[in-house]
Amino acid sequence: MRGRWGVPLPKGRRTVVVTGASGGVGRATARAFAARGDRVALLARGREGLAGAADEVQRAGGEALVVPVDMADAKAVDDAAQRVADVFGHIDVWVNDAFAGVFAPFTEITPDEFRRVTEVTYLGYVFGTRAALRHMLPRDRGTIVQVGSALAYRGIPLQSAYCGAKHAIQGFNESLRCELLHARSGVRTTMVQLPAVNTPQFDWVLSRMPGQARPVAPVYQPEVAARAIVHAASHGRRREYWVGGSTAATLIANAVVPGLLDRYLARTGFDSQQDRGGHGGPPNLWAPVDGPHGRDHGAHGRFDDQSIARSPQDWISRNRGRMGAGLVVGGLGAAVTAGLRRVKAHG
């Protein structure tokens, strides 16, 4: 049986923490958990976005708790987790999604900017995971979902700080997963690798490109990501989920012909990440952009007319047990063939 937003209804109510919940994928994910009737703690900096997210959670059927926090502050993250436990009693699911980014060649990113992206995007996940474990390990239960990206495996130009942080999350999560398995812990960790998503980040990211920042097509709606994250939270034994055919094609092509992909991205990666003319609003690297006189940006960016609302590959990933090994292999083989043809065509 399924509720609103296409997510399965739960057997029991859970307490879920979502970081980066004020906008984009985090916002859509909070809404999807709420549609199951879950209690959702919303962690982010932007107060207008948090207020909007809380309203959506309540209207979707969940219970909301707003906890303003900068994920780069380890003490503040610990305090936020304790606040959730004090109000809701425990934490069942922790979703790490908060991030920051800079769109610019590496040589044009200052050390302070690079450090800030790393502290929010990578260390924010580390601090969030540590805070979650402090509450999950004594109960010997819980699931931590790391929201990743195809860029956790495949670096692209103009996003060196973000790609570096996502690669670091990948390695950190694998190490932690091994430790939990060694301890035979009931706590699970899994990672969801996302494609390009239609979120407001491209309007508030710090950019030094001549055009306005944009995601590399194909672009998916944040609800596609949210469905995968909610599913991963209930199936934490899986080490990883790939969302979107473009993610599968990119990761497999990178494993097979990484050098060819380097040359392809060197040729296409600059133009494909910017629109001609104009720039976004003020960047949110150092402070939220929806301050006391700002606005709530919601989950969607400006690419609704270009975005994909459904992903057959994501459905296969979430239902691979039903599909059978042969069909999965066949689908991945098609993704590999398509990805390699695309790479070679531009090589």
N, C-alpha and C positions, 0 to 999 in steps of 0.2 A: 504494500500500500504506500502511496506517495502523497506528500503534502504539497504545499506551494513551493515554487521554484524548482520543482522536479526532483526533490531529494526524498529518500525513503523516510517514513515516520519511524521514530525510535521505540524501543521496548521500554526504555526508562529515560527520565530526564537527566541530562548531564550538565556539568559546569565546564564551560569552554572559555579559554582566554585567547583573544585574537589581537596580536600586535599590528600596528599600522592600520587600525580599524577605522580611521576617519575618512578614508577614501580608497578608490581603486579596488584591487583584488581583496584587500582586507575588509573593506566595507561590504562587498558582495558576499564574502565568506561569512561575516557576522550575520547577515540577513538569512543566509542559507541554513546556518545552525539554528537560528531562531525559528525558522519554519518547521523544524523538528520539535519545537517546544523547549529547546535547551535554554539554560541560563547562560548569558554571554557577557563576559567582562571585556570591555572595549578599551584598549591601551593605545594611545597616540599622543601627539603634542597639540594638534589643532582642536581648539574647544568648539568652534562652530561645526566642524566635521563630526566631532564626537557627539554633539547634541543631535545632529541629524541622524547619525548611525543609531543612537539610542532610540530615537523615535521610530525608525524603521524596524528595529528589533522588536519593539513592543507591538507594533502593528502587525508584524509577521507571526506573533504568537509566542515570543520568547520573553525573558526577563533580562533587562539590561543593567549593567553596572559600569559607569564611566570612571575611568582612572587615568587622568592626564599624566603622561610620563615621557621623558626622553630616553629612548632605549640605549643610548650611549652612556648613561649614568648607571653603573652597576648597583649602587646603593638604592637608587630610586626604583630600579626594576625589582629588587628584592622586596622593597616596601610595597610595591604595587601587588606583587604576588601574595604577600601577607594580607593585604587589604581584601583581595578576592577570597582568600581562605577564611578570613574573619566574617565576611558577609555571607558567603555561600557554603562554608563548611569544609570544602575540599576543592581540588582541581582534577578534573578527569582528562581534559584535552588542552594542550597548549599549542597554538599555531603561531610560529614565527614568520612574520611577513614584512615588518617595517624595513624601510631602506631609504637611502639617499643616493644621488648620482650627480655626475658632472659630464656633460657632453662636450668634449674638446680633445684635441691631440694631447698625448701625455705631456709633452714639453710645455704646454700651455696651462697645465693644472698646477697650482701652487702646492707646496708641501702641506700646508694647513688644510687645504681643500681635500687633498688625497687622504689625509689622516681622518678628517671628519667623515668622509664616505665610508672608510674602513671601520671606524668606530660604530657608526650607526648600522651599516649593512652586515658586517661580519661580527664584530664584538657584541652588537645588539642581540644577535642570535645566540651567541655564547652566553651572555648574561641572562637572556630569557630562558635558555635551556637549563642553566644552573639553578635559576629560581624555581622552575617547574620541578626539577628533580628533588629539590629540597622538600617539596610537598608530596611528590609521587612515590619516592623510594620507601618511606616508612609505611605506606599503604600497599606497596608492591603491586601497584597498578597505575595505568595512565598511558596516554599516547602523546608524543611530541611530533608535530608535523613541521618540517622545515620547507618553506616555500622557496623552491629554487628556480632554475631557468635553464634553457638550453645553453646559456652562457656560463653555466657552472662547469661545462666541459669544453666549450668552444668560444675562445675570445674573439671579439670583433673590434674594429677600429673605433675610436672616439669614446669608448667606454672602458678604458683601462682600469680605473678605480673600481667600478662596479663589477666588471668581469673578475678582477683579482679577488674581490670579496666573495663572490659566488663560488669561485674555485675553492677558496678557503673553507667555506661552509660545507662544501662537498666532502673535503678531506676530514674536517672536524666531525661531521656526522657519521662517516664510515668508522672512524676510530671509536666514537662513543657507542655506536651500534655493536661493535665487536666486544667492548667492555661489558655492555649489558647482557649480551649473549653468554659471555664467559661466566658472569655472576648468576646466570639463569634467572634474571630479573623478570618480573611481570610487567615492567615498564617497557614500552616500545617506542622506537623512533623510526620515522620514515621520511622520505623526501619526495616532493612533487615538482617535477621539472616543467616549467611553463614555456609557451611560445610568446610571441609579441602579443600584448593585450591592450585593449582600448581603455586606458585609464587617464586621469587628469595629470599624471606625472609629467607628460610632455609639455604641459603649459607652465609648470612651475620648476622644472629642472634647471639648474645652472648650466647655461650653454654659451659657448664661444664660437659657434658655427654661424656662417652668414645667413642661413635659413633657419626656420623654426623647427625644433626637434620633433621627430615623429617615429613611430615604431616601424620596423621592417615588415613589409607584407609577406605572408598573409597575417591579418590581425584578428584576434579572437575577442569576444566579449568577456568581461570579467566573470559573468555567471558560469561560463564554461570552466574556468579555473576553480570557481567556488565549488561546483559539483564534485570535481576531482578531489579537492581538499577535504570536503565533508566525507567522501567515501574513504579516503586514506585514513582519516581519523578513526574509522570503524574497522579498518583492516590494516592495522599497524604492523602486522608480521611481514607484509611486503616491504622490501627495502626501498623501492622507488617506483614512481609512476611517471609516465611521459604523457603530456597533454598536447594534442594537436599533431597532425601529420607532419607539419614543418619541423617540430621538435624531433620526431623520430628520424626524419630524413637528414637533419643537420647532425645529430649525434652519431648516426651510423656512418654518414659520409666522412665525418671527422675521424672516426676510428679506422676507416678504410683508406682514404686519400687526404690526409690532413694538409699536405703540402699544396695540393691542387686547390683545396679550400682556402688556404692562405692567399693564393694569387687571385682567386675569385673575389674574396672579400676586399682585397687591396684595390680591385678595380671597381667594385660596386658598393662597398660599405659606407662610403662617404655620402654619395648622392641619395642612397636609399634611406638614410636616417634624417633627412631634412626636407622640409617643404620650402618652396621658393617664397621669399618675402616675409616680412614680419617676424616678430619674436613673441615669446610667451610673456606671462606676467612676472612679477618679482620671484626670485628663486626661493625655495624653502630649505636650502642646505643648512642655514644657521638658525632659522626661526620659521614657525608655521606661517603659511600665507593666508590663513583664514582667521586672522586675529580678531580683536574686538570689533573692528570696523570692516572685516572681510566678509566672505560668503562661504557657504557650504558647497564644495565642489562635487560631492556625490561619488558614485562608483565609476561612472562612464566619462571618457574623454570626448574629444571632438570628432571621433572617427566612426560614429555609429553607422553611417551610410557605407562604410567600407569593411565592416566587421562581421565575423562569422559567429553565429549564435549556437551552432551545434558542431560537435567534432566526432565523426565516426571512429577515428582512431582512439579517442578518449573512451568511448563506450566499449571498444574492444579491450582496452587496457583494464577497465574496471570490471569487465565480465569475461575475462579470459578463461576462467574455469568452465563457463558454459559453452564457449565457442570451440574448445578443443585445441590441442596443440597444433594440428595441421593448419587450421584456419588462421591462427595467430602468426605462424611462420609465413604463411602465404601473404598475409597483410603486411608484415614487416618487409618481406622480400619486395613487394610492390613499392613500399616507401623507399627502400634502398635504391631500387632501379630508377625511380623518379628523381630522387635526390642526386644520384650520380649523373644522370642525364643533364640535370639543371646545372650542376657544377661544371661538367665537361663542356657544355654549350657556351659557358662564359669564361672558360679557362684559357 
